[in-house]
């Protein structure tokens, strides 16, 4: 039986796609190769969102082709966002690739491997989870109905397609039975979940259903879109729900002029009112956002306005991107492009300010007792590494807990006293 290796690039949504594919491969009795050189077929699940991601995907394809060159019996399949967006270009420029697939083309991949599609209606419940077993991504919808000027995702992933609450609860039950204590709900636009099926948001209903899973501790929602944020979800965050008081809302900018250029449905005033509402309703809420620096038309005055806003609102967590000029997006044809070096300098200044804010907020945690979900043991640091409710895996801060290796296991919920802090880490002692 053929051995298959899957390389996953890009975001957590791509990770779920790979996990679904791996589940289908196992259901069809393929062996999964942990290392690419051991595989008969190498599948690259690519990202094509911005230039850096495209370059990483192309590099991964060529690395796989080097293995094929050494062993011509191997096959290289390319799938995911890059091939969905640039299928013809890949066919023309990299003819050594054996097959090309877009996003979610599981059936076509299995056909190319000579197998029928197993349990098509049961895709997500057959996932082979690749994250540590104590947390898992739950992709609640696909696609996006927004038309942000800078974003290629709607052209790649299509319009919003929500999954039913019933299918998601069934999948969540399997994930929790497999050891997941934290579920992270993801999509391109979690605010719009259910609107295509029910004409209104169903995210609160979904969370209430997940709340009833007995062995689940945390529910975390990522990628809220501000324009249609369902404020009724705040009741759950402020109450006894397992839904964490953690709001990840990429706003991209704060200047009204730039927001219009970006084709966002928000204004500075509407965003400020929303963040003030979050902190009024949930005083201990953790706010995370993402910004784009150097969008076409962004002036020095726009940047200064954004910088002042960051200093004022003090996000708990902040990510930044430098604008990437992408074909087939509205921003690609806009005038007044910002010099990339200027954009990089603006990004640097934003992150220097955020670093100080992060240190200030972390220092304020010293002396507090926190519940920490343990992710792993780091022998070099002689400490366990975990996260508070304020931190999502892979993107946010960490807590280092000094304790012997036998004291805890990954997935444990530890009670920790915070004794020290750095810009992006807390240091704690394990309490009985």
N, C-alpha and C positions, 0 to 999 in steps of 0.2 A: 504494500500500500504506500502511496506517495506521502512524503513528509512535506508539510507546508510551514513556511515561516511568514509571519505577518509583521511588517514594520509600520508603526502608527506615528504619524506626524500631526502637529496642529493641536487643536483644542480638545476639551473633554468630550464634546459632541462627537468628534472623530473617534475618540477612544471607545465610546459606546458602539459606534458602527463596526469597529474592529472586533469588539467583544461579541456582537451579534454574528458576524461572519465566522469567528472562531467556534462559536456554538454550533453553527450549521456544519462546519467542517468536521467537528467531532461527531455530530449526529450521523454523518455520512462515512464514518469510520476512517477518516484521514488522521494521520499522526501529526501532531503539532511539534515542530522543531523549535527549540528554545533559541538556537543560534543559527544565523543565516547560512553559514557554510555547510551545515548539516542537512539543509533542505533540498528537495527536488524542485519545488516551486517557491519562488519568492514573490510575495504580494506586498507592494508598497502602497499604503493608504495615505495619500498625499494631502497637503494643505495648499490652497491657492489664494488665500485671503489678501496678503500683502507681499511686497517684493521679497523681504527676508524669508518669508515662509515658502515662497515659490523657489527661491534659490536652494533652500534646505531640501525641498522635495526633489529637485533635479539632481542635487548631489547624491541623495539616497538612491535614486534610480541608477546613476552611473556606478555607484558602489556595488549594487546588485549585478549590474552588467559585467563588472570585472570578475565576479564569481562565475558568471555564465561563460565568460571568455576562457577561464581556467577549466571549466567543466561544461562543454557545450550541451550536455544532456539536461542541464538545468533550464528552467523557464522563468521568465520575469513578467509578472502581471503588474500593471499600474492602475490604481483605482483612486476614488475620492475626489476632492474638490478641484485639484489641479487638472486632472484628466476630464472632469465634467466641463471645465471651463476652456481647456485647450486641447481637446482630443485630436483635432486635425493637425495642430502644430506638433504634437508629440508623435503622431504617425509619420509626419514628414521629416522631422528633425532627429528622431531617435527610432529608426526602423528596427533596431535590434530588440526592442520590446516585443514580447510575444502576444500580448493581449492588453487592451485598454478598456476600462470600465469607469462609469461615472459613480455618483454617490448612491448608496443603497442598492446596488445592482447585484445582490447576493445570488439570485437565481442564475443570472448570466455567468457569474464566476463559477458556480457549481457545474453549469452546463459545460463550460470550457474545460473543467477538470474531469468531465465524463460522468457526472453524478446528477441524479434528480434532486430537486429542492425538497428538503425534509421539513415537514410541519410548517408550511408557509404562514399559517395563522398563529403560530406560536413562537415567532421569531425572538421576541425580547425575553420570554421566559426561558429560552434555551441559551441565553448568553453565557459565555465563559468569562467571568470577571477577572480582570487583570490588575486591578488596584488591590492594595492590602485588604484582606477580607472584611475588616471592620468598618469600611466605608465604601459606598458605591454611588456612581452617577445614575440618575433616573431621568432619561430624556423624555419630556412630557409633550413636546411638539416638534415639528420640523418646519423650516421655511419662515418667511417673514413678509408681512404686508406693507412695511414701511419702505420709503424710497429715499433714504439718506444719501446725500450726494456722493459721499466718499466710499460707500459700501457696495461691494460686489456680491454679497451673500444672496440677496433675492434672485439674482441672475443665475447663481449656482444651485441654490437649494430650493428655489421656487417659493410659492406663496404659503401662508400659514396652513399647517395641517396638524390639528391637535389629535392626540390619542384619547380614547375614552377613559374616564376615571376608573372604570371597571378593569380595563386591561392594565392600567398602571398599578392599581392595588394588587392585582394578581402577580405582577412582576415584582413589586415591592415585597410581597410575602415570601417569594422565593429568595430574594436578596437577603432579607432578614434571617430566614431560615439558614442561609449560608454563612451567617455571622456578621452581617452589616449592622452596626449600631448607629451609624449616621447615613442618611440618604441626602444626596445633594441634587435638587431638582434643577434641571438645565433645559435651555432651548435657545433659539435666537431671540425670543421675546416672551419671557414668562408672564409679563403683564397681560398679554392677549390670550393666554391659554383658555381654550374652550369657546372663544368668540365665533369661530368658524362653524362650530357644531351647534351651539346653543344660543348664539346672538348676545351672549354676555359672559363675563369671566366666570370660570368654574374653579379657580385656583383655591378659593376658601373651602369649597366642598371637597376637593381632592385632599387638602391638608387634613381636614376633619376626619376623612376616611383613613388616612395614613396614621393619624394620631392613635387610632385604636389598635395598632399593631403592638402587642405586649412587649416584645423584646427590642423594640426600637427606642433609642434614647434621644437622638437629635434629627430634626428636619431642617435643612438649610436650602434657601432658594437663591439662585444666582440669576443675573442678567435681567433685572427689572427694567422695562422701558418706561421713562417718566411720564409720557403723554397720557397714557391710559392706565396708570397705576391703580389697582383696586384697593382703595383705602380701607375697605372692610377687613383686609388681612391684618391690619394693625391690632385689631381686637384680639386675634389669636397670639400675636407676638407679645402683647402686653399681659396676656393671661396665663393659664396653666397648660397651654398647648406645648407639644414638643417642638413646635416651630421656633427656631432661635431668633432673638431680636437682632438680626443681622440683615442689613439691606445693602445689596450690591446693585447700584444703579449707575451705569455709564452715562454721564451727561455730555461728554465730549468737549463742551465749552460753556462759557457763561455770557459772553458778549452777544447781545441781541443781533448785531450785524452778522457775526460769524454763524450763529445758530440759523439765521435765515439762509445764508450761503450753504450751510450743511443740509438744508431742507429738514430740519428738526421741527417738531411741533411745539417746542417749548420756548419760553422766554426767561430772561434772568429773574423776573418777578415770580413767575410760576414755579421755577425751581427753588428759589429761596423760600417761598411759602411752604413748599413740600418738605424741605429739610427742617424747617422750624416746626412743622406739624409732627414729623417723626420724633424729634427730640422732646416735644411737648407730651406726646402720647406715651413714649417709651424712653424715659430718661437715661437708661443704660444701653440704648441702642448702639450698635456698631455700624457706622456708615462707611461704605466703600464705594469708590467711583473710579472712572477711567476717563482720560482726556486725550485729545488729539492736538498736537502742536504743529503749527505750520500749514494749516489748511489754506487752500488758495484764498487770498483776500485778507488773511489775518495780518493786521497792522501791529506796530509796536504798542499802540494805545490799546488795542484789543488784548494783547498779551498782558500788559500791565493790569488791565481790569481783571483778567483771569488770575494773575498772581495775587492781587489784593483779595480776591474772593477766597482763594485757597487759605490765605493767612487768616481770614475771618471765619470761615465755616469750619476749618480744622477737621477734615475727614480723618477717620481712624485709620483707614487704609486707602491707598491711592496708586493706581497704575497709569502709565502714560505711554503713548505711541507717537512717533513722528509720522506725519502724513505720508502716505504712499500713493503715488499717482497711478491709478489703476484704469486700464482700458475698460470701456463699456460701463463707466460710471459717469454721473452727471458732472462730478468735480473735475474729471479729466479734461473737459473742454472749457473750464473756467479760466479767466485771465488772472493776472496778478499772483502768479505762483511765488511761493516763498522759497528763498534759497535754502537748500537742505542744511547747510552749515548753520544758518540762522535758526532754523527749526531745532536742530540738535542743541544749540546753546540755550534756547528757551526751555527745552525739556530738562536740561541740566539744572537750570535755575529753579524750575518748579520742584524737581526732586530734592534739591538742597533745602528748600523751604519745608517740604514734606518730611524730610529726615529729622529736622528739628521738632516738628509737630509730633512725629512718632515717638521721639525720645521723651518729650514732655508728657505725652499720654502714658507711655510705658512706665516712666518714673512714678507717676501717680498711682500705679498699681502696687507699688512696694508696700508690704504690710497686709495686703488683702489675701483672703483665702479663695481659691478658684477651683472649679471642677475642670480637669484637663483630660481630654481623650488622648491616650498614649498611642503614638504612631509606630515608634521603633526604638531600639536601643542602639546608641552610637558608642562603640567601644573606645574610639579615639578621645571622645569627650568624657567618657566614663559617666554617661548620663542618658536617661530616656528623653526622647523628643516627642512632644505632644502639642496639642492645640486647645485653646479655650473656645468658648462659643463665638468669640470675636474673630476667629481665624478659619478660613477655608483651606483645605490642603493644596499644596503646590504654589499658592500665590500669596499667602499672608504670613504673619509672624509665627514664631514658634516659642514653646516653653521648654527649657532644659531643666530636667529634674535629676538632681544628684541622688543616685541610689544604686545599690549593687544589682548586677544583671538578673538575679533571681527574684528581685522584689516585685516586678511587674511583668505583664505580658502585653504585646500590642493589642489594642482594642479595649484595654482596661480603662475604667473611668477613675482617675486618681484625684484625691483631695490634696491640694498643693498650697503651701504658703509661699507667696512671692517675696523673695529676699533681695533681688537686684534686677537691674534692667539695662538694656542697651537700645540702640535705635530700632532694631527689628527683632529683639529677643527678650524674653523674660527668663529669670532664673528662679527656681523654686526648690523648696524642701518638701519631701513627702510627709504628709500627716497620717496618723493612724486612721 
